Amino acid sequence: MFDNMNEKEQIFTILKQLANLVTTMFGGNCEVAIHDLTTANRGLIHITGNVTRRKPGAPVTDAVIKSLIRDGNDVQDRHCFMTITDDGRELKSSTSYIRDSKGEVIAAFCINFNTTDYLNAIQLLESFVNRGISSAPAANMPEKMSFSIEGTVDSLFEQAVAEIGKRPATMTTYEKIRLVRILERKGTFQIRGVVSQVALRLGVSNFTIYNYLKKIRAANGTAIRDVI
């Protein structure tokens, strides 16, 4: 693939320098991962920071693989999209595809920034500046026009998060149950496939959501079989 392997080595040396620069600049909430896309497994070869707790050798994400399969060397960078970790932390992520002098994609330079604490701070400040306007924070939230089921569920989920006033990754078990109770009250679980989406946003398993619902519906006298 390379007429001169020094070109590849030089590119990766520069990328590693940039990775160290970025994480040193933005601190412990920031992570930079570099994937070598010229190898068979397209694995992680360098990582700074510990946001996702990955180690060198970890596989590239499904999203990168799908983009490369679909677009090949024409693949486009993605900036500032949301990623959710297994434990529910919310990240702002960007991926840049690095090309050699022939225009062939050889690397993915990925930045992940943990925004959970900042989102918690925003909610805390909003609850402070809006004090006295309403005792129900979610009541004053603008309605979000959604054009997909996923968008509708996300909108309902964010309304419930606003009502609790804390991001999912920092919620206690009691607060997570309370969030599910709010969604249940809104009829969210009548939407097909919603359990998986809520579980992903909360950083728990589908089984955990069903357990929460079982407790909630037992208290309400309704049946868990009504969940789609």
C-alpha positions in Angstrom: 0.0 0.0 0.0 2.9 2.3 0.7 5.8 3.0 -1.6 7.6 4.5 1.3 6.8 3.1 4.8 8.5 6.2 6.3 5.5 8.2 5.2 3.2 6.1 7.3 5.5 6.2 10.3 5.8 10.0 10.0 2.1 10.5 9.9 1.5 8.3 13.0 4.3 10.1 14.8 2.6 13.4 14.2 -0.8 12.1 15.2 0.6 10.8 18.5 2.1 14.2 19.2 -1.3 15.8 18.5 -3.1 13.3 20.7 -0.8 14.1 23.6 -1.3 17.8 23.0 -5.1 17.6 22.9 -5.4 15.6 26.1 -2.8 17.7 28.0 -4.7 20.8 26.9 -8.2 19.6 27.9 -7.5 17.4 30.9 -9.0 14.3 32.4 -12.3 14.5 30.6 -10.6 14.2 27.2 -9.3 11.2 25.4 -7.8 10.8 21.9 -7.7 7.4 20.2 -5.7 6.6 17.0 -6.6 3.6 14.9 -4.4 2.2 12.2 -6.8 1.5 9.4 -4.2 -0.2 7.2 -4.1 -3.4 9.4 -6.5 -6.3 9.2 -8.2 -5.6 12.6 -7.9 -1.8 12.3 -7.1 -1.8 16.0 -6.3 1.0 18.4 -2.6 1.7 18.4 -2.3 4.8 20.6 -4.6 6.3 23.2 -4.2 9.2 25.6 -6.6 9.8 28.4 -8.9 7.2 29.9 -12.5 8.3 29.2 -13.6 5.0 27.6 -11.1 2.8 29.5 -9.8 1.2 26.4 -6.3 -0.2 25.8 -4.1 -0.4 22.7 -5.3 -3.4 20.6 -9.0 -2.6 21.2 -11.1 -2.9 18.0 -12.3 0.1 16.1 -16.0 1.1 16.6 -18.8 -0.3 14.5 -19.6 3.3 13.3 -16.1 3.7 11.8 -16.3 0.2 10.1 -19.7 1.0 8.6 -18.6 4.4 7.3 -15.5 2.8 5.7 -17.4 0.0 4.1 -20.0 2.4 2.8 -17.7 5.3 1.6 -14.2 3.9 1.3 -11.6 6.6 0.8 -14.4 9.1 0.3 -15.4 8.8 4.0 -16.2 12.1 5.6 -15.1 13.3 9.1 -17.8 13.5 11.8 -17.7 16.3 14.3 -19.3 16.7 17.7 -21.7 13.8 17.8 -23.0 12.2 21.0 -21.6 8.9 22.2 -22.9 7.0 25.3 -20.6 4.7 27.3 -21.8 1.4 28.8 -22.3 3.1 32.2 -24.4 6.0 30.8 -21.8 8.7 30.6 -22.4 11.1 27.7 -19.5 12.0 25.4 -19.0 14.6 22.7 -17.0 12.8 20.0 -15.3 13.6 16.7 -13.6 11.4 14.2 -11.2 12.6 11.5 -10.0 10.3 8.8 -6.3 10.7 7.9 -5.1 10.1 4.4 -1.6 9.5 2.9 -0.2 11.3 -0.1 -2.1 9.0 -2.4 -5.4 10.0 -0.8 -5.9 6.6 0.8 -7.4 6.6 4.3 -4.8 5.2 6.8 -5.9 6.3 10.2 -8.8 7.4 12.3 -8.1 10.2 14.8 -10.9 10.1 17.4 -11.5 12.6 20.2 -13.9 11.7 23.1 -14.8 14.4 25.7 -16.8 13.4 28.7 -19.6 16.1 29.0 -21.5 14.5 31.9 -20.3 16.9 34.6 -20.9 19.9 32.4 -24.4 18.8 31.6 -25.0 18.3 35.3 -23.7 21.8 35.9 -26.0 23.2 33.2 -29.0 21.6 34.8 -28.0 22.8 38.3 -27.7 26.4 37.0 -31.0 26.2 35.1 -32.8 25.1 38.2 -31.2 28.0 40.1 -32.0 30.8 37.6 -35.5 29.5 37.0 -36.4 29.2 40.7 -39.8 30.7 41.4 -41.0 30.3 37.8 -42.3 26.8 38.2 -42.1 24.0 40.7 -42.0 21.6 37.8 -38.9 22.2 35.6 -40.1 20.0 32.8 -43.3 22.0 32.5 -41.4 24.9 31.0 -39.4 22.9 28.5 -40.1 23.8 24.8 -41.8 21.0 22.9 -39.4 19.3 20.5 -40.7 18.4 17.1 -39.5 14.9 16.2 -39.6 13.2 12.9 -38.7 9.7 14.1 -39.6 7.4 17.0 -36.0 7.6 18.2 -36.2 11.4 18.3 -39.5 11.2 20.2 -38.1 8.9 22.8 -35.0 11.1 23.2 -37.2 14.1 23.7 -39.2 12.4 26.4 -36.1 11.1 28.0 -34.5 14.5 28.2 -37.7 15.9 29.7 -37.5 13.3 32.4 -33.8 14.0 33.0 -34.7 17.7 33.4 -37.3 16.9 35.9 -34.8 14.9 38.0 -32.1 17.6 37.5 -29.1 15.2 37.0 -27.5 13.4 34.1 -28.1 9.6 34.0 -24.4 8.6 34.7 -24.5 10.3 38.1 -28.0 9.2 39.1 -28.6 6.9 42.0 -30.6 3.7 41.5 -33.6 5.5 43.2 -33.3 8.4 40.7 -33.1 6.0 37.7 -36.2 4.2 38.9 -37.9 7.6 39.3 -36.9 8.5 35.7 -38.4 5.2 34.4 -41.5 6.1 36.4 -41.7 9.4 34.7 -41.4 7.8 31.3 -44.0 5.2 32.2 -46.4 8.0 33.2 -45.9 9.6 29.8 -46.7 6.3 28.1 -43.2 6.0 26.6 -43.0 2.2 27.1 -45.9 1.7 24.7 -43.5 2.5 21.9 -41.9 -0.5 20.3 -38.2 -1.1 21.1 -38.1 1.7 23.6 -36.7 -0.4 26.4 -33.4 -0.9 24.6 -33.1 2.9 23.9 -33.8 3.8 27.5 -31.4 1.2 28.8 -28.6 2.6 26.6 -29.2 6.2 27.8 -29.3 5.1 31.4 -26.3 2.9 31.1 -28.0 -0.2 32.4 -29.2 -3.5 30.8 -32.6 -4.2 29.3 -33.2 -6.6 32.2 -32.7 -3.8 34.7 -35.3 -1.6 32.9 -37.8 -4.5 33.0 -37.1 -5.0 36.8 -37.7 -1.2 37.4 -40.9 -1.5 35.4 -42.0 -4.6 37.3 -41.7 -2.7 40.6 -43.4 0.4 39.2 -46.3 -1.5 37.6 -46.8 -3.7 40.7 -47.2 -0.5 42.7 -49.6 0.8 40.1 -51.5 -2.4 39.6 -50.6 -2.8 35.9 -49.0 -5.7 34.1 -45.4 -5.8 32.8 -46.7 -7.7 29.8 -48.0 -4.4 28.5 -44.5 -3.3 27.7 -43.6 -3.6 24.0 
